Amino acid sequence: MLIRQGHERNEQIDRKLASWLAAIAGALNAAAFYAVGFFSANMTGNVSTFSDHIAVGAWFSGLFYLAIVVTFIVGATISTLLINAGRRRNVHGIYAYSILTEAILLAILGCADLWLLGAWRAPVLVIGLAFLMGLQNAVVTRISDARVRTTHISGMATDIGIELGIAFDILRGREPSSEARHNRAKLLLHVHTILAFLVGGIVGVLAYRAVGGFMLIGAAALLLMIAATGISRARNQRAQAVS
């Protein structure tokens, strides 16, 4: 799931990656909104809200939304720098190590959410999650050659509409039937991603209501298991190649 890259990946690997990471991202994004009333991965909404606040002269609150967007971009930038450095050094499991980094930082953020009180809790939670969502989205975008996105669904919803339109034309004989399998695979990937994000969001809110910041630590544990599996497989493959 976190080893093969680009054309070496198949549809099943992409769907598995999308299902797991979109569910976790959906859980974190929905839980953050439930907890403090802000979205950490919805950059379209955050930019629009920033514009609205600036237009009416609410500069201070507007700048917070801008900070969310900038932090998301910084997370994606740091992720890319780590991946590029790992690939230059021929680190076979660099994508798994990137998810491991996300897991560790998320666990720290979960502890902060449990211990921080008052005015610091909301900004730390939202800004921290924005960084991690940017990091995660860059990982899955790079490893899948942009076929998979896990932290937001606007693009996925658009892609579903596109693939449904293509499928309709194939059924009418307006597009070659040879495209049907590829069209079906892309449609399934996008539907899986949205459903995983939706179910993850529901579970995330229910879990946050029950255990608070421990929900973030639980999500970090899931990411840790995913990363550890990838790292283990990368090491086994490297050992086989050497032998």
C-alpha atoms as one frame of an Amber mdcrd trajectory, in Angstrom:
protein
   0.000   0.000   0.000   2.868   2.411   0.782   5.654   0.746  -1.209   4.772
   0.675  -4.896   4.580   3.998  -6.691   2.914   5.321  -9.840   2.468   2.797
 -12.651   3.648  -0.054 -10.386   0.441   0.240  -8.363  -2.791  -1.534  -9.251
  -6.439  -0.630  -8.656  -6.752  -2.775  -5.526  -3.744  -1.110  -3.855  -5.077
   2.358  -4.653  -8.533   1.524  -3.272  -7.023   0.088  -0.093  -4.872   3.190
   0.412  -7.813   5.500  -0.253 -10.144   3.597   2.072  -7.826   3.593   5.075
  -6.378   7.080   4.845  -9.588   8.790   3.710 -11.436   7.221   6.653  -8.807
   8.515   9.085  -8.776  11.962   7.460 -12.581  12.097   7.542 -12.571  11.162
  11.215 -10.026  13.854  12.088 -11.684  16.565  10.019 -15.187  15.881  11.382
 -13.949  15.514  14.953 -12.138  18.852  14.749 -15.284  20.559  13.507 -17.322
  18.958  16.280 -14.746  19.957  18.896 -13.932  23.538  17.929 -16.052  24.484
  14.908 -13.299  24.647  12.269 -12.390  22.416   9.315  -8.722  21.482   9.096
  -8.695  20.093   5.536 -11.389  22.070   3.678  -9.177  24.632   1.959 -11.941
  25.832  -0.376 -14.176  26.712   2.570 -11.312  28.240   4.530 -10.233  30.490
   1.648 -13.847  31.556   1.081 -14.295  32.308   4.782 -11.032  34.250   4.806
 -12.298  36.315   1.867 -15.603  36.970   3.628 -13.936  38.090   6.867 -11.491
  40.384   5.070 -14.312  41.920   3.029 -16.248  42.896   6.169 -13.163  44.116
   8.006 -12.800  41.198  10.447  -9.044  41.065   9.923  -7.987  39.142  13.014
 -10.424  36.263  12.609  -9.807  36.262   8.851  -6.091  35.799   9.360  -6.758
  32.633  11.344  -8.414  31.063   8.298  -5.463  32.170   6.209  -3.160  30.503
   8.739  -5.046  27.213   8.278  -4.486  27.344   4.518  -0.821  28.303   4.830
  -0.217  25.548   7.377  -1.817  22.956   5.078   0.544  24.085   2.296   3.523
  23.955   4.658   2.584  20.393   5.627   2.505  19.364   1.970   5.825  21.138
   1.380   7.563  19.428   4.310   6.164  16.075   3.192   7.515  16.590  -0.317
  10.953  17.598   0.961  11.095  14.469   3.150  10.001  12.218   0.291  12.473
  13.795  -2.148  15.302  13.426   0.370  14.375   9.794   0.979  14.221   8.981
  -2.718  17.609  10.614  -3.343  19.037   8.396  -0.595  17.226   5.357  -2.030
  15.075   4.864   1.095  12.685   2.229  -0.215   9.976   2.792   2.402  10.051
   6.601   2.416   6.272   6.902   1.997   5.698   4.613   4.964   8.168   6.670
   7.003   6.201   9.802   6.054   2.992   8.244   7.405   4.958   7.203  10.509
   5.893  10.868  10.967   2.219  11.803  10.693   1.309   9.166  13.308   3.873
  10.461  15.816   2.838  14.089  15.364  -0.855  13.160  15.608  -0.248  11.332
  18.895   1.496  14.452  20.249  -1.421  16.588  19.070  -3.861  14.221  20.781
  -1.984  14.660  24.056  -2.060  18.425  23.574  -5.817  18.301  22.989  -6.245
  16.413  26.256  -4.088  18.771  28.318  -4.533  22.214  26.778  -7.297  24.384
  28.179  -8.925  27.666  27.285  -8.056  29.792  24.266  -5.084  27.688  23.113
  -6.997  24.469  22.486  -8.879  25.420  19.307  -6.003  27.009  17.346  -3.513
  24.300  18.292  -5.926  21.529  17.293  -6.975  23.058  13.968  -3.550  24.315
  12.894  -1.946  21.027  13.920  -4.461  18.959  11.965  -4.153  21.263   8.924
  -0.403  20.573   8.867  -0.969  16.823   9.143  -3.675  16.792   6.461  -1.350
  18.643   4.094   1.394  16.140   4.871  -0.884  13.141   4.294  -2.392  14.480
   1.100   1.054  15.097  -0.383   2.087  11.520   0.454  -0.879   9.875  -1.256
  -0.766  12.280  -4.196   2.900  11.526  -4.852   2.722   7.767  -4.379  -0.378
   7.352  -6.587   0.560   9.915  -9.269  -2.423  12.036  -8.148  -4.982   9.243
  -8.603  -5.760   9.213  -4.873  -6.639  12.163  -2.631  -7.742  11.472   0.925
  -8.189  14.667   2.928 -10.962  16.356   0.932 -13.606  15.156  -1.515 -14.476
  18.075  -3.833 -12.185  16.735  -6.545 -13.432  13.194  -6.002 -17.055  14.307
  -6.367 -16.182  16.077  -9.623 -14.370  12.966 -10.874 -17.403  10.800 -10.098
 -19.530  13.114 -12.221 -16.992  12.939 -15.050 -16.747   9.146 -14.939 -20.543
   8.791 -14.819 -20.785  10.977 -17.924 -18.161   8.873 -19.696 -19.947   5.663
 -18.629 -23.219   7.006 -20.044 -21.532   7.743 -23.372 -19.971   4.270 -23.424
 -23.411   2.714 -22.898 -24.757   4.807 -25.775 -21.870   3.798 -28.030 -20.489
   7.337 -28.186 -17.203   6.303 -26.529 -15.180   3.107 -27.246 -16.176   0.123
 -25.101 -12.474  -0.560 -24.511 -12.565   2.330 -22.022 -15.258   0.668 -19.887
 -12.900  -1.213 -17.563 -10.719   1.823 -16.932 -13.797   3.972 -16.373 -15.265
   1.470 -13.897 -11.988   1.250 -11.950 -11.729   5.027 -11.581 -15.381   5.297
 -10.579 -14.963   2.630  -7.891 -11.858   4.353  -6.532 -13.620   7.705  -6.170
 -16.751   6.164  -4.639 -14.619   4.188  -2.161 -12.781   7.372  -1.177 -15.927
   9.381  -0.508 -17.652   6.561   1.376 -14.546   6.008   3.510 -14.338   9.731
   4.287 -18.058   9.764   5.179 -17.944   6.701   7.425 -14.712   7.902   9.004
 -16.325  11.239   9.801 -19.287   9.608  11.536 -17.073   7.289  13.558 -14.681
  10.136  14.345 -17.367  12.359  15.851 -18.885   9.508  17.860 -15.442   8.524
  19.148 -14.499  12.120  19.997 -17.757  12.572  21.895 -16.961   9.447  23.888
 -13.241   9.830  24.615 -12.158  13.306  23.472  -8.509  13.655  22.536  -7.928
   9.934  22.970  -9.667   9.602  19.614  -6.694  11.378  17.992  -4.320   9.005
  19.750  -6.365   6.050  18.469  -6.158   7.425  14.913  -2.403   7.822  15.390
  -2.213   4.158  16.413  -3.956   3.130  13.186  -1.533   5.231  11.140   1.341
   3.680  13.077   0.155   0.165  12.168  -0.204   1.133   8.485   3.265   2.704
   8.467   4.874  -0.200  10.345   3.439  -2.678   7.845   4.845  -0.649   4.962
   8.264  -0.279   6.583   8.443  -4.004   7.316   7.577  -4.927   3.730  10.075
  -2.406   2.374  12.839  -3.908   4.499  11.913  -7.451   3.449  11.961  -6.465
  -0.228  15.320  -4.764   0.194  16.740  -7.798   1.969  15.529 -10.104  -0.821
  17.034  -7.810  -3.446  20.418  -7.810  -1.681  20.433 -11.564  -1.242
